[in-house]
Amino acid sequence: MARPSVPINIKRRLYEESGYRCAIPTCRATSALEMEHIEPWAEAPKHEFENMIVLCANCHARVTKGEISKSAVRNYKRNLAITNGRYSVFEMRFVQMFMDAGFADEPNANVTIPQSDFLHIKGLADDGLVRTEPLREFARNTDLDSSLMVVWLTEAGRTFVKNYSIGKEITS
């Protein structure tokens, strides 16, 4: 018997959950997207949102070959639920920027943003993942722009970024 198509409402929710990208944070490809059953179809022969995730064709093949473990895929799915419910797209792009720059291993790495963008990262600050300081406090007696602020990843933030990027469970 042929496998039935994934219902459109489940497809839509899965794509929305992943931001129309591969759900693996170190990939985030936008093309050749496929739906993966976390527990194999042979063991759970039904399409359920909780048991599915969107991956690009490359990452899907890597999961199938066992290069990406099912436990990591389960954590990616769980982490999506946490981050989507807690952080804005802007905040997750900020996390992605720290991840891409390799800042998770650098305790003094920082970025500078306009102070007016603080509200966009307030969730990360409220959760203790980043700390901020007005640039004028950071660089006294300089002619640097006082409308800017410096943002550092805290130790908790570095752990969050590391775990998020490699498919380890993050805490809510």
DSSP file (Angstrom, degrees, kcal/mol; ACC not computed):
  #  RESIDUE AA STRUCTURE BP1 BP2  ACC     N-H-->O    O-->H-N    N-H-->O    O-->H-N    TCO  KAPPA ALPHA  PHI   PSI    X-CA   Y-CA   Z-CA
    1    1 A M              0   0    0      0, 0.0     2,-0.1     0, 0.0     0, 0.0   0.000 360.0 360.0 360.0 134.2    0.0    0.0    0.0
    2    2 A A        -     0   0    0      1,-0.1     0, 0.0     0, 0.0     0, 0.0  -0.387 360.0-105.4 -71.8 145.7    1.4    3.4   -1.0
    3    3 A R        -     0   0    0     -2,-0.1    -1,-0.1     1,-0.1     3,-0.1  -0.543  40.2-118.4 -69.6 131.7    2.1    5.9    1.8
    4    4 A P        -     0   0    0      0, 0.0    -1,-0.1     0, 0.0     2,-0.0  -0.324  33.5 -95.4 -70.0 156.2   -0.5    8.7    1.9
    5    5 A S        -     0   0    0      1,-0.1    42,-0.1    42,-0.0     3,-0.0  -0.306  44.1 -97.5 -65.6 153.0    0.5   12.3    1.2
    6    6 A V        -     0   0    0      1,-0.1    -1,-0.1    -3,-0.1     5,-0.1  -0.607  48.5-105.8 -71.1 127.2    1.2   14.5    4.2
    7    7 A P    >>  -     0   0    0      0, 0.0     4,-2.4     0, 0.0     3,-0.7  -0.252  24.6-122.2 -56.3 142.2   -2.0   16.5    4.9
    8    8 A I  H 3> S+     0   0    0      1,-0.3     4,-2.8     2,-0.2     5,-0.2   0.834 110.0  56.8 -58.7 -36.7   -1.7   20.1    3.8
    9    9 A N  H 3> S+     0   0    0      2,-0.2     4,-1.8     1,-0.2    -1,-0.3   0.868 109.8  45.4 -66.5 -33.8   -2.4   21.5    7.3
   10   10 A I  H <> S+     0   0    0     -3,-0.7     4,-2.6     2,-0.2    -2,-0.2   0.912 112.4  51.4 -71.8 -43.6    0.6   19.5    8.7
   11   11 A K  H  X S+     0   0    0     -4,-2.4     4,-2.7     1,-0.2     5,-0.2   0.941 110.4  49.2 -55.5 -48.5    2.8   20.5    5.9
   12   12 A R  H  X S+     0   0    0     -4,-2.8     4,-2.4     1,-0.2    -1,-0.2   0.923 112.1  47.4 -59.7 -46.6    2.0   24.2    6.5
   13   13 A R  H  X S+     0   0    0     -4,-1.8     4,-2.6     2,-0.2    -1,-0.2   0.893 112.0  50.8 -62.7 -40.3    2.7   23.9   10.2
   14   14 A L  H  X S+     0   0    0     -4,-2.6     4,-1.9     2,-0.2    40,-0.3   0.926 112.0  46.0 -64.4 -44.9    6.0   22.1    9.6
   15   15 A Y  H  X>S+     0   0    0     -4,-2.7     5,-2.9     1,-0.2     4,-0.5   0.899 114.2  48.6 -65.7 -39.7    7.2   24.7    7.1
   16   16 A E  H ><5S+     0   0    0     -4,-2.4     3,-1.0    -5,-0.2    -2,-0.2   0.915 108.8  54.3 -64.4 -42.5    6.1   27.6    9.4
   17   17 A E  H 3<5S+     0   0    0     -4,-2.6    -1,-0.2     1,-0.3    -2,-0.2   0.890 113.7  40.9 -57.8 -41.7    7.8   25.9   12.4
   18   18 A S  H 3<5S-     0   0    0     -4,-1.9     3,-0.4    -5,-0.1    -1,-0.3   0.455 112.7-115.7 -88.8  -0.7   11.1   25.7   10.5
   19   19 A G  T <<5 -     0   0    0     -3,-1.0    -3,-0.2    -4,-0.5    -4,-0.1   0.812  67.2 -65.7  70.2  28.8   10.8   29.2    8.9
   20   20 A Y  S   <S+     0   0    0     -5,-2.9     2,-0.3     1,-0.3    -1,-0.2   0.852 118.3  99.0  58.3  36.9   10.6   27.6    5.5
   21   21 A R  S    S-     0   0    0     -3,-0.4    -1,-0.3    -6,-0.3     9,-0.2  -0.903  90.5 -72.7-140.8 166.0   14.2   26.4    5.9
   22   22 A C        -     0   0    0      7,-2.6     6,-0.2    -2,-0.3    33,-0.2  -0.458  44.3-134.0 -58.9 134.3   16.0   23.3    6.9
   23   23 A A  S    S+     0   0    0     31,-2.4    -1,-0.1    -2,-0.1    32,-0.1   0.566  79.0 100.1 -74.5  -8.7   15.5   22.9   10.6
   24   24 A I  S >> S-     0   0    0      1,-0.2     3,-2.4    30,-0.2     4,-1.5  -0.707  70.4-145.1 -82.5 117.0   19.1   22.1   11.4
   25   25 A P  T 34 S+     0   0    0      0, 0.0    -1,-0.2     0, 0.0   140,-0.1   0.763  95.8  54.3 -57.7 -30.1   20.6   25.4   12.6
   26   26 A T  T 34 S+     0   0    0    139,-0.4   139,-0.1     1,-0.1    -3,-0.1   0.521 120.1  33.1 -82.2  -2.7   24.0   24.9   11.0
   27   27 A C  T <4  +     0   0    0     -3,-2.4    -4,-0.1    -5,-0.1    -1,-0.1   0.748  63.3 168.1-110.0 -72.9   22.4   24.3    7.6
   28   28 A R     <  +     0   0    0     -4,-1.5    -5,-0.1    -6,-0.2    27,-0.0   0.722  22.2 173.6  59.6  26.9   19.2   26.5    7.2
   29   29 A A        -     0   0    0     -5,-0.2    -7,-2.6    -8,-0.1    -1,-0.2  -0.244  24.9-155.1 -59.5 152.0   19.1   25.8    3.5
   30   30 A T        +     0   0    0     -9,-0.2     2,-0.3     3,-0.0     3,-0.3   0.444  65.3  67.9-111.0  -3.1   16.0   27.1    1.7
   31   31 A S  S    S+     0   0    0      1,-0.2    26,-0.4    -9,-0.0    -9,-0.1  -0.795  89.9  24.8-120.3 163.5   15.7   24.8   -1.2
   32   32 A A  S    S-     0   0    0     -2,-0.3    25,-1.5     1,-0.2     2,-0.2   0.905  78.6-178.3  54.7  47.4   15.0   21.1   -1.8
   33   33 A L  E     +A   56   0A   0     -3,-0.3     2,-0.3    23,-0.2    23,-0.3  -0.557   5.2 177.7 -81.5 140.7   13.1   20.9    1.4
   34   34 A E  E     -A   55   0A   0     21,-3.7    21,-2.9    -2,-0.2     2,-0.5  -0.913  29.0-113.9-136.6 161.1   11.6   17.6    2.5
   35   35 A M  E     -A   54   0A   0     -2,-0.3     2,-0.4    19,-0.2    19,-0.2  -0.866  28.1-160.9-102.2 132.4    9.7   16.2    5.5
   36   36 A E  E     -A   53   0A   0     17,-3.2    17,-1.9    -2,-0.5     2,-0.6  -0.912  15.3-136.5-113.2 135.5   11.3   13.7    7.7
   37   37 A H  E     -A   52   0A   0     -2,-0.4    15,-0.3    15,-0.2     4,-0.1  -0.818  12.1-154.8 -85.3 124.2    9.6   11.3   10.1
   38   38 A I  S    S+     0   0    0     13,-3.2    -1,-0.2    -2,-0.6    14,-0.1   0.967  90.5  42.6 -67.8 -52.5   11.6   11.4   13.3
   39   39 A E  S    S-     0   0    0     12,-0.4     5,-0.1    -3,-0.1    -1,-0.1  -0.846 116.6 -98.0 -86.5 130.2   10.4    7.9   14.3
   40   40 A P    >>  -     0   0    0      0, 0.0     4,-2.0     0, 0.0     3,-1.4  -0.081  22.0-120.6 -55.3 146.6   10.6    5.9   11.1
   41   41 A W  T 34 S+     0   0    0      1,-0.3    -3,-0.0     2,-0.2    -2,-0.0   0.852 112.9  61.8 -52.6 -39.3    7.4    5.4    9.1
   42   42 A A  T 34 S+     0   0    0      1,-0.2    -1,-0.3     2,-0.2    -3,-0.0   0.812 112.1  37.2 -61.1 -30.1    7.7    1.7    9.5
   43   43 A E  T <4 S+     0   0    0     -3,-1.4    -1,-0.2     1,-0.2    -2,-0.2   0.739 133.7  23.5 -93.8 -26.0    7.4    2.1   13.3
   44   44 A A  S  < S-     0   0    0     -4,-2.0     2,-2.8    -5,-0.1    -1,-0.2  -0.651  74.1-169.4-138.6  77.1    4.8    4.9   13.3
   45   45 A P        +     0   0    0      0, 0.0     2,-0.3     0, 0.0    -4,-0.1  -0.286  54.6  82.7 -77.4  62.5    2.9    4.7   10.0
   46   46 A K  S    S-     0   0    0     -2,-2.8     2,-0.8     2,-0.1   -40,-0.1  -0.982  79.5-112.3-154.6 155.7    1.1    8.0   10.2
   47   47 A H        +     0   0    0     -2,-0.3     2,-0.4   -42,-0.1     3,-0.1  -0.814  44.3 165.4 -92.8 109.2    1.8   11.7    9.5
   48   48 A E    >   -     0   0    0     -2,-0.8     3,-1.5     1,-0.1     4,-0.2  -0.991  40.1-135.5-127.5 135.0    1.8   13.5   12.8
   49   49 A F  G >  S+     0   0    0     -2,-0.4     3,-1.7     1,-0.3    -1,-0.1   0.886 105.6  56.1 -51.7 -45.1    3.2   17.0   13.3
   50   50 A E  G 3  S+     0   0    0      1,-0.3    -1,-0.3    -3,-0.1    27,-0.0   0.706 109.8  46.1 -64.5 -21.4    5.0   16.0   16.5
   51   51 A N  G <  S+     0   0    0     -3,-1.5   -13,-3.2   -13,-0.1   -12,-0.4   0.192 104.5  74.7-106.7  14.3    6.9   13.3   14.7
   52   52 A M  E <   +A   37   0A   0     -3,-1.7     2,-0.3   -15,-0.3   -15,-0.2  -0.923  49.5 179.0-131.9 155.2    7.9   15.3   11.6
   53   53 A I  E     -A   36   0A   0    -17,-1.9   -17,-3.2    -2,-0.3     2,-0.5  -0.985  30.4-114.3-149.0 152.0   10.5   17.9   10.8
   54   54 A V  E     +A   35   0A   0     -2,-0.3   -31,-2.4   -40,-0.3     2,-0.3  -0.800  40.3 167.3 -92.9 128.0   11.5   19.8    7.7
   55   55 A L  E     -A   34   0A   0    -21,-2.9   -21,-3.7    -2,-0.5     2,-0.1  -0.944  36.9-109.5-132.7 155.0   15.0   19.1    6.4
   56   56 A C  E  >  -A   33   0A   0     -2,-0.3     4,-2.8   -23,-0.3   -23,-0.2  -0.402  42.4-102.3 -74.3 165.0   16.8   19.9    3.1
   57   57 A A  H  > S+     0   0    0    -25,-1.5     4,-2.2   -26,-0.4     5,-0.2   0.872 121.8  52.1 -58.8 -38.0   17.5   17.0    0.9
   58   58 A N  H  > S+     0   0    0      2,-0.2     4,-2.0     1,-0.2    -1,-0.2   0.952 113.3  41.5 -64.9 -50.1   21.2   16.9    2.0
   59   59 A C  H  > S+     0   0    0      2,-0.2     4,-2.2     1,-0.2    -2,-0.2   0.867 112.4  56.1 -67.1 -35.2   20.4   16.8    5.7
   60   60 A H  H  X S+     0   0    0     -4,-2.8     4,-2.5     1,-0.2    -1,-0.2   0.928 108.8  47.1 -60.3 -44.8   17.6   14.4    5.1
   61   61 A A  H  X S+     0   0    0     -4,-2.2     4,-2.3    -5,-0.2     6,-0.2   0.888 109.8  53.5 -64.1 -38.5   20.0   12.0    3.4
   62   62 A R  H  <>S+     0   0    0     -4,-2.0     5,-2.2     2,-0.2     6,-1.3   0.867 109.6  48.1 -65.0 -36.1   22.5   12.5    6.3
   63   63 A V  H ><5S+     0   0    0     -4,-2.2     3,-1.1     4,-0.2    -2,-0.2   0.936 110.9  51.0 -67.1 -45.8   19.8   11.5    8.8
   64   64 A T  H 3<5S+     0   0    0     -4,-2.5    -2,-0.2     1,-0.3    -1,-0.2   0.881 111.5  47.5 -58.8 -39.7   18.9    8.5    6.7
   65   65 A K  T 3<5S-     0   0    0     -4,-2.3    -1,-0.3    -5,-0.1    -2,-0.2   0.561 117.0-114.6 -78.5  -8.4   22.6    7.4    6.6
   66   66 A G  T < 5S+     0   0    0     -3,-1.1    -3,-0.2    -4,-0.5    -2,-0.1   0.551  83.2 122.7  85.7   7.8   22.9    7.9   10.3
   67   67 A E  S   <S+     0   0    0     -5,-2.2     2,-0.5    -6,-0.2    -4,-0.2   0.813  79.8  41.7 -70.7 -29.6   25.4   10.8   10.0
   68   68 A I  S    S-     0   0    0     -6,-1.3    -2,-0.3    -9,-0.1    -1,-0.2  -0.986 100.1-127.0-114.8 121.9   22.9   12.9   12.0
   69   69 A S     >  -     0   0    0     -2,-0.5     4,-2.0     1,-0.1     5,-0.1  -0.272   8.9-125.5 -72.3 153.0   21.5   11.0   14.9
   70   70 A K  H  > S+     0   0    0      1,-0.2     4,-2.6     2,-0.2     5,-0.2   0.835 112.7  58.5 -63.3 -32.7   17.8   10.6   15.5
   71   71 A S  H  > S+     0   0    0      2,-0.2     4,-2.0     1,-0.2    -1,-0.2   0.898 106.0  48.5 -66.1 -37.4   18.3   11.9   19.0
   72   72 A A  H  > S+     0   0    0      2,-0.2     4,-2.8     1,-0.2    -2,-0.2   0.914 110.7  51.0 -65.1 -41.7   19.8   15.1   17.6
   73   73 A V  H  X S+     0   0    0     -4,-2.0     4,-2.3     2,-0.2    -2,-0.2   0.909 108.7  51.3 -62.8 -41.7   16.8   15.4   15.2
   74   74 A R  H  X S+     0   0    0     -4,-2.6     4,-2.5     1,-0.2    -1,-0.2   0.906 111.9  47.6 -60.4 -40.9   14.4   15.0   18.2
   75   75 A N  H  X S+     0   0    0     -4,-2.0     4,-3.5    92,-0.3     5,-0.2   0.893 108.2  53.8 -68.4 -39.1   16.3   17.8   19.9
   76   76 A Y  H  X S+     0   0    0     -4,-2.8     4,-2.1     2,-0.2    -2,-0.2   0.930 111.6  46.7 -58.4 -43.4   16.2   20.0   16.9
   77   77 A K  H  X S+     0   0    0     -4,-2.3     4,-1.7     2,-0.2    -2,-0.2   0.940 114.9  45.5 -63.0 -48.1   12.4   19.5   16.8
   78   78 A R  H  X S+     0   0    0     -4,-2.5     4,-1.9     1,-0.2    -2,-0.2   0.914 111.8  52.3 -62.3 -43.1   12.1   20.2   20.6
   79   79 A N  H  X S+     0   0    0     -4,-3.5     4,-3.2     1,-0.2     5,-0.3   0.859 104.9  56.1 -63.7 -35.6   14.4   23.2   20.3
   80   80 A L  H  X S+     0   0    0     -4,-2.1     4,-2.8    -5,-0.2     5,-0.3   0.921 106.3  50.9 -59.9 -43.3   12.3   24.7   17.5
   81   81 A A  H  X S+     0   0    0     -4,-1.7     4,-1.3     2,-0.2    -2,-0.2   0.906 114.7  43.4 -61.7 -41.4    9.2   24.5   19.8
   82   82 A I  H  X S+     0   0    0     -4,-1.9     4,-1.3     2,-0.2     5,-0.2   0.965 118.3  41.7 -68.5 -52.5   11.1   26.3   22.5
   83   83 A T  H  X S+     0   0    0     -4,-3.2     4,-2.9     1,-0.2    -2,-0.2   0.884 113.7  51.8 -67.9 -38.5   12.7   29.0   20.4
   84   84 A N  H  < S+     0   0    0     -4,-2.8    -1,-0.2    -5,-0.3    -2,-0.2   0.860 114.5  43.6 -66.2 -33.7    9.7   29.7   18.2
   85   85 A G  H  < S+     0   0    0     -4,-1.3    -1,-0.2    -5,-0.3    -2,-0.2   0.696 126.1  30.7 -81.8 -18.5    7.5   30.1   21.3
   86   86 A R  H  < S+     0   0    0     -4,-1.3     2,-0.3    -3,-0.2    -2,-0.2   0.783 112.9  48.8-111.2 -36.2   10.0   32.2   23.2
   87   87 A Y  S  < S-     0   0    0     -4,-2.9    -1,-0.1    -5,-0.2    34,-0.1  -0.821  71.1-122.5-118.6 150.3   12.1   34.3   20.8
   88   88 A S     >  -     0   0    0     -2,-0.3     4,-2.2    32,-0.2     5,-0.2  -0.279  34.2-105.7 -77.6 168.6   11.4   36.5   17.8
   89   89 A V  H  > S+     0   0    0      1,-0.2     4,-2.2     2,-0.2     5,-0.2   0.899 123.6  54.7 -60.5 -40.4   12.9   35.9   14.3
   90   90 A F  H  > S+     0   0    0      1,-0.2     4,-2.0     2,-0.2    -1,-0.2   0.926 107.8  48.6 -59.0 -46.4   15.2   38.8   15.0
   91   91 A E  H  > S+     0   0    0      1,-0.2     4,-2.4     2,-0.2    -1,-0.2   0.899 111.2  49.2 -63.1 -40.5   16.5   37.2   18.2
   92   92 A M  H  X S+     0   0    0     -4,-2.2     4,-2.5     2,-0.2    -1,-0.2   0.838 109.3  52.0 -70.7 -30.7   17.1   33.9   16.5
   93   93 A R  H  X S+     0   0    0     -4,-2.2     4,-2.3     2,-0.2    -1,-0.2   0.859 108.5  52.4 -68.6 -33.9   18.9   35.6   13.7
   94   94 A F  H  X S+     0   0    0     -4,-2.0     4,-2.2     2,-0.2    -2,-0.2   0.927 110.0  47.3 -64.2 -45.8   21.0   37.2   16.4
   95   95 A V  H  X S+     0   0    0     -4,-2.4     4,-2.5     1,-0.2    -2,-0.2   0.920 111.4  52.1 -59.4 -44.5   21.7   33.8   17.9
   96   96 A Q  H  X S+     0   0    0     -4,-2.5     4,-3.3     1,-0.2     5,-0.2   0.885 107.2  52.8 -59.9 -40.2   22.5   32.5   14.3
   97   97 A M  H  X S+     0   0    0     -4,-2.3     4,-2.0     2,-0.2     6,-0.2   0.932 110.4  46.4 -62.9 -46.1   25.0   35.4   13.9
   98   98 A F  H  <>S+     0   0    0     -4,-2.2     5,-2.3     2,-0.2     6,-0.5   0.904 115.1  48.5 -60.7 -40.4   26.8   34.5   17.1
   99   99 A M  H ><5S+     0   0    0     -4,-2.5     3,-1.4     1,-0.2    -2,-0.2   0.945 111.6  47.5 -65.3 -49.4   26.8   30.9   16.0
  100  100 A D  H 3<5S+     0   0    0     -4,-3.3    -1,-0.2     1,-0.3    -2,-0.2   0.828 111.0  52.1 -62.6 -33.2   28.1   31.6   12.5
  101  101 A A  T 3<5S-     0   0    0     -4,-2.0    -1,-0.3    -5,-0.2    -2,-0.2   0.517 111.1-120.8 -82.4  -4.7   30.9   33.9   13.9
  102  102 A G  T X 5 +     0   0    0     -3,-1.4     3,-1.1    -4,-0.4    -3,-0.2   0.738  66.1 142.2  72.8  22.5   32.0   31.1   16.3
  103  103 A F  G > < +     0   0    0     -5,-2.3     3,-1.6     1,-0.2     6,-0.2   0.605  46.9  85.1 -73.6 -11.2   31.4   33.4   19.3
  104  104 A A  G 3  S+     0   0    0     -6,-0.5    -1,-0.2     1,-0.3    58,-0.1   0.734  95.9  42.9 -64.5 -19.5   30.1   30.6   21.5
  105  105 A D  G <  S+     0   0    0     -3,-1.1    -1,-0.3     1,-0.1    -2,-0.2   0.361 100.0  79.6-105.0   4.2   33.7   29.8   22.4
  106  106 A E    X   -     0   0    0     -3,-1.6     3,-1.5     1,-0.1    47,-0.2  -0.881  56.9-168.6-118.5 101.4   34.8   33.4   22.9
  107  107 A P  T 3  S+     0   0    0      0, 0.0    -1,-0.1     0, 0.0    46,-0.1   0.746  88.6  42.8 -62.3 -24.7   33.8   34.9   26.3
  108  108 A N  T 3  S+     0   0    0     44,-0.1     2,-0.1     2,-0.1    -5,-0.0   0.386  83.0 121.0-103.5   4.6   34.8   38.4   25.3
  109  109 A A    <   +     0   0    0     -3,-1.5    44,-0.7    -6,-0.2     2,-0.3  -0.425  38.5 167.7 -67.7 141.6   33.4   38.5   21.8
  110  110 A N  E     -B  152   0B   0     42,-0.2     2,-0.3    -2,-0.1    42,-0.2  -0.961  26.9-145.6-149.3 165.4   30.8   41.1   21.3
  111  111 A V  E     -B  151   0B   0     40,-2.0    40,-3.1    -2,-0.3     2,-0.5  -0.918  17.5-131.3-129.3 158.8   28.8   43.0   18.7
  112  112 A T  E     +B  150   0B   0     -2,-0.3    38,-0.2    38,-0.2    36,-0.0  -0.943  29.3 169.5-114.5 132.3   27.6   46.6   18.6
  113  113 A I  E     -B  149   0B   0     36,-2.6    36,-3.2    -2,-0.5     2,-0.1  -0.915  43.3 -86.3-133.8 160.5   24.0   47.5   17.8
  114  114 A P  E >   -B  148   0B   0      0, 0.0     3,-2.2     0, 0.0    34,-0.3  -0.453  36.0-126.3 -63.2 140.8   21.9   50.6   17.9
  115  115 A Q  G >  S+     0   0    0     32,-3.2     3,-1.8     1,-0.3     4,-0.3   0.809 109.3  68.3 -58.1 -28.3   20.4   51.1   21.4
  116  116 A S  G 3  S+     0   0    0     31,-0.4     3,-0.4     1,-0.3    -1,-0.3   0.673  91.6  61.1 -66.9 -14.7   17.0   51.4   19.6
  117  117 A D  G X> S+     0   0    0     -3,-2.2     3,-1.3     1,-0.2     4,-0.7   0.451  73.8  98.4 -88.6  -0.4   17.3   47.7   18.7
  118  118 A F  G X4 S+     0   0    0     -3,-1.8     3,-1.7     1,-0.3     4,-0.5   0.895  76.4  58.3 -55.8 -41.7   17.4   46.6   22.4
  119  119 A L  G >4 S+     0   0    0     -3,-0.4     3,-0.6    -4,-0.3     4,-0.3   0.802  98.9  60.9 -59.6 -26.4   13.7   45.7   22.3
  120  120 A H  G <4 S+     0   0    0     -3,-1.3    -1,-0.3     1,-0.2   -32,-0.2   0.723 114.8  32.6 -72.5 -20.7   14.4   43.3   19.5
  121  121 A I  G <X S+     0   0    0     -3,-1.7     4,-2.1    -4,-0.7     3,-0.4   0.216  84.8 111.4-116.6  13.2   16.8   41.3   21.7
  122  122 A K  H <> S+     0   0    0     -3,-0.6     4,-3.5    -4,-0.5     5,-0.2   0.844  74.1  56.8 -59.7 -36.5   15.0   41.9   25.1
  123  123 A G  H  > S+     0   0    0     -4,-0.3     4,-1.7     2,-0.2    -1,-0.2   0.908 108.2  47.2 -61.6 -41.8   13.9   38.2   25.3
  124  124 A L  H  4>S+     0   0    0     -3,-0.4     5,-2.7     2,-0.2     6,-0.9   0.898 115.5  46.1 -65.2 -39.9   17.5   37.1   25.1
  125  125 A A  H ><5S+     0   0    0     -4,-2.1     3,-1.7     4,-0.2    -2,-0.2   0.926 110.3  52.5 -68.1 -44.8   18.5   39.7   27.7
  126  126 A D  H 3<5S+     0   0    0     -4,-3.5    -1,-0.2     1,-0.3    -2,-0.2   0.840 109.7  50.0 -60.0 -33.6   15.6   38.8   30.0
  127  127 A D  T 3<5S-     0   0    0     -4,-1.7    -1,-0.3    -5,-0.2    -2,-0.2   0.420 116.8-115.1 -86.3   1.8   16.7   35.1   29.9
  128  128 A G  T < 5S+     0   0    0     -3,-1.7    29,-0.4     2,-0.2    28,-0.3   0.712  82.4 121.3  75.7  19.9   20.3   36.0   30.7
  129  129 A L  S   <S+     0   0    0     -5,-2.7    25,-2.1    -6,-0.2     2,-0.3   0.755  77.8  23.2 -87.0 -25.5   21.6   34.8   27.4
  130  130 A V  E     -C  153   0B   0     -6,-0.9     2,-0.4    23,-0.3    23,-0.2  -0.950  65.8-154.7-132.7 156.2   23.1   38.3   26.5
  131  131 A R  E     -C  152   0B   0     21,-2.3    21,-2.7    -2,-0.3     2,-0.3  -0.967  14.5-158.4-127.0 150.9   24.2   41.3   28.5
  132  132 A T  E     -C  151   0B   0     -2,-0.4    19,-0.2    19,-0.2    17,-0.0  -0.865  12.6-178.5-128.4 158.8   24.3   44.8   27.1
  133  133 A E  E     -C  150   0B   0     17,-1.7    17,-3.2    -2,-0.3     5,-0.1  -0.950  38.5-103.4-154.1 134.4   26.1   48.0   27.9
  134  134 A P  E >>  -C  149   0B   0      0, 0.0     4,-1.6     0, 0.0     3,-1.1  -0.347  32.2-126.3 -57.1 139.8   25.8   51.4   26.3
  135  135 A L  H 3> S+     0   0    0     13,-2.6     4,-2.8     1,-0.3    14,-0.1   0.845 108.4  62.5 -59.8 -34.7   28.8   52.0   24.1
  136  136 A R  H 34 S+     0   0    0     12,-0.5    -1,-0.3    10,-0.3     6,-0.1   0.833 106.3  45.9 -63.1 -29.9   29.6   55.3   25.9
  137  137 A E  H X4 S+     0   0    0     -3,-1.1     3,-0.6     1,-0.2    -1,-0.2   0.849 114.5  48.2 -76.1 -35.0   30.1   53.3   29.2
  138  138 A F  H 3< S+     0   0    0     -4,-1.6    -2,-0.2     1,-0.2     2,-0.2   0.844 123.9  29.9 -73.0 -34.9   32.2   50.7   27.4
  139  139 A A  T >< S-     0   0    0     -4,-2.8     3,-0.7    -5,-0.2     5,-0.3  -0.533  82.4-176.4-128.5  64.7   34.4   53.2   25.6
  140  140 A R  T <   +     0   0    0     -3,-0.6     3,-0.1     1,-0.2    -3,-0.1  -0.183  66.1  23.3 -59.7 153.8   34.6   56.3   27.9
  141  141 A N  T 3  S+     0   0    0      1,-0.2     2,-0.3    -5,-0.1    -1,-0.2   0.829  99.4 110.8  58.6  36.9   36.5   59.4   26.7
  142  142 A T  S <  S-     0   0    0     -3,-0.7    -1,-0.2    -6,-0.1    -3,-0.1  -0.809  76.7-119.8-126.9 173.5   36.2   58.5   23.0
  143  143 A D        +     0   0    0     -2,-0.3     3,-0.1    -3,-0.1    -3,-0.1   0.083  64.4 138.4-100.1  24.0   34.3   60.0   20.1
  144  144 A L        -     0   0    0     -5,-0.3     2,-0.3     1,-0.1    -2,-0.1  -0.322  68.4 -86.5 -68.5 153.1   32.3   56.8   19.5
  145  145 A D    >   -     0   0    0      1,-0.2     3,-1.1     2,-0.1   -10,-0.1  -0.417  32.8-155.7 -62.8 120.3   28.7   57.0   18.8
  146  146 A S  T 3  S+     0   0    0     -2,-0.3   -10,-0.3     1,-0.2    -1,-0.2   0.495  85.6  73.0 -80.3  -2.2   26.7   57.1   22.0
  147  147 A S  T 3  S+     0   0    0    -13,-0.1   -32,-3.2   -12,-0.1   -31,-0.4   0.363  86.3  85.7 -90.2   7.0   23.5   55.8   20.4
  148  148 A L  E <   -B  114   0B   0     -3,-1.1   -13,-2.6   -34,-0.3   -12,-0.5  -0.666  60.6-157.4-104.8 160.7   25.1   52.3   20.2
  149  149 A M  E     -BC 113 134B   0    -36,-3.2   -36,-2.6   -15,-0.3     2,-0.4  -0.970  15.6-127.0-135.0 153.7   25.3   49.5   22.7
  150  150 A V  E     -BC 112 133B   0    -17,-3.2   -17,-1.7    -2,-0.3     2,-0.5  -0.823  21.6-160.3 -99.5 137.8   27.6   46.5   23.1
  151  151 A V  E     -BC 111 132B   0    -40,-3.1   -40,-2.0    -2,-0.4     2,-0.3  -0.981   8.9-176.5-123.3 125.5   26.1   43.0   23.3
  152  152 A W  E     -BC 110 131B   0    -21,-2.7   -21,-2.3    -2,-0.5     2,-0.4  -0.886  28.6-119.6-115.2 148.4   28.0   40.1   24.8
  153  153 A L  E     - C   0 130B   0    -44,-0.7   -23,-0.3    -2,-0.3   -24,-0.1  -0.744  31.9-139.6 -77.9 133.3   26.9   36.4   25.1
  154  154 A T     >  -     0   0    0    -25,-2.1     4,-2.6    -2,-0.4     5,-0.2  -0.284  31.6 -95.6 -79.1 176.5   26.8   35.4   28.7
  155  155 A E  H  > S+     0   0    0      1,-0.2     4,-2.2     2,-0.2     5,-0.2   0.921 131.3  49.5 -59.4 -42.4   28.1   32.0   29.8
  156  156 A A  H  > S+     0   0    0    -28,-0.3     4,-2.4     1,-0.2    -1,-0.2   0.881 110.2  51.6 -63.3 -37.0   24.5   30.8   29.6
  157  157 A G  H  > S+     0   0    0    -29,-0.4     4,-2.7     2,-0.2    -2,-0.2   0.891 107.7  50.8 -66.3 -40.3   24.2   32.3   26.2
  158  158 A R  H  X S+     0   0    0     -4,-2.6     4,-2.5     2,-0.2    -2,-0.2   0.909 111.8  47.9 -64.0 -41.2   27.3   30.6   25.0
  159  159 A T  H  X S+     0   0    0     -4,-2.2     4,-2.8     2,-0.2     5,-0.3   0.920 111.6  50.8 -63.7 -43.3   26.0   27.3   26.2
  160  160 A F  H  X S+     0   0    0     -4,-2.4     4,-2.8     2,-0.2     5,-0.2   0.940 111.8  46.6 -58.1 -49.7   22.6   28.0   24.5
  161  161 A V  H  X S+     0   0    0     -4,-2.7     4,-2.2     2,-0.2    -2,-0.2   0.916 114.1  47.9 -62.6 -44.3   24.3   28.7   21.2
  162  162 A K  H  X S+     0   0    0     -4,-2.5     4,-1.6     2,-0.2     6,-0.2   0.958 115.8  43.2 -60.2 -51.7   26.5   25.6   21.4
  163  163 A N  H  X>S+     0   0    0     -4,-2.8     5,-2.6     1,-0.2     4,-0.7   0.898 114.0  51.0 -64.3 -41.0   23.7   23.3   22.3
  164  164 A Y  H ><5S+     0   0    0     -4,-2.8     3,-0.6    -5,-0.3    -1,-0.2   0.905 110.4  49.8 -61.5 -42.0   21.3   24.8   19.7
  165  165 A S  H 3<5S+     0   0    0     -4,-2.2  -139,-0.4    -5,-0.2    -1,-0.2   0.808 116.0  39.4 -71.9 -29.0   23.9   24.5   16.9
  166  166 A I  H 3<5S-     0   0    0     -4,-1.6    -1,-0.2    -5,-0.2    -2,-0.2   0.356 115.2-103.8-105.8   7.0   24.7   20.8   17.5
  167  167 A G  T <<5 +     0   0    0     -4,-0.7     2,-0.3    -3,-0.6   -92,-0.3   0.798  69.3 144.5  80.2  27.5   21.3   19.5   18.3
  168  168 A K      < -     0   0    0     -5,-2.6    -1,-0.3    -6,-0.2     2,-0.1  -0.691  61.2 -88.5 -91.6 155.2   21.6   19.2   22.1
  169  169 A E        -     0   0    0     -2,-0.3     2,-0.3     1,-0.0    -1,-0.1  -0.389  41.6-156.1 -63.7 131.8   18.6   19.8   24.2
  170  170 A I        -     0   0    0    -95,-0.2     2,-0.3    -2,-0.1   -88,-0.1  -0.766  16.8-119.6-103.1 157.3   18.2   23.5   25.2
  171  171 A T              0   0    0     -2,-0.3   -11,-0.0     1,-0.1     0, 0.0  -0.697 360.0 360.0 -98.1 151.0   16.3   24.5   28.3
  172  172 A S              0   0    0     -2,-0.3    -1,-0.1   -86,-0.0    -2,-0.0   0.469 360.0 360.0 -87.1 360.0   13.3   26.7   28.2
